[in-house]
Amino acid sequence: MIDSVEYCLTYAKPGGGYFFCTSNVPFHGMPPERYQLVLDVYRRMKKY
């Protein structure tokens, strides 16, 4: 999961205009700790 988030942020951020989200809500059945992991990676990599 970390690799997927890092890939999206690495290749989609350049140039701006990229929205990082799960859709409108995390999907039913996703363990909260996995969602927190995604947010942690985002917070680490969000700066341009």
C-alpha positions in Angstrom: 0.0 0.0 0.0 2.8 2.4 0.8 4.4 1.8 -2.6 1.1 2.6 -4.3 0.6 5.9 -2.5 4.2 6.9 -3.1 3.9 6.1 -6.8 0.7 8.2 -7.1 2.2 11.2 -5.4 5.6 10.9 -7.1 4.2 10.8 -10.7 1.0 12.8 -10.4 2.1 15.8 -8.4 4.4 17.4 -10.9 2.7 20.3 -12.6 0.0 20.6 -9.9 -3.7 20.1 -10.1 -3.6 16.6 -8.5 -6.3 15.7 -6.0 -5.4 13.0 -3.5 -8.4 11.3 -2.0 -10.1 8.0 -1.5 -13.3 9.1 -3.3 -15.8 10.5 -1.0 -15.2 8.2 2.0 -12.9 5.2 2.8 -14.5 2.1 1.5 -16.5 -0.1 3.9 -14.3 -2.8 5.3 -11.0 -0.9 5.1 -9.2 -1.3 8.4 -8.8 2.1 10.0 -5.0 1.5 10.5 -4.6 1.1 6.7 -6.4 4.3 6.0 -4.2 6.0 8.6 -1.1 4.6 6.8 -2.3 6.2 3.6 -2.7 9.6 5.3 0.7 9.3 7.0 2.4 8.7 3.6 0.4 11.6 2.1 1.5 14.0 4.9 5.1 13.0 4.5 5.1 13.5 0.7 2.5 16.3 0.1 4.8 19.3 -0.3 5.8 20.2 -3.9 
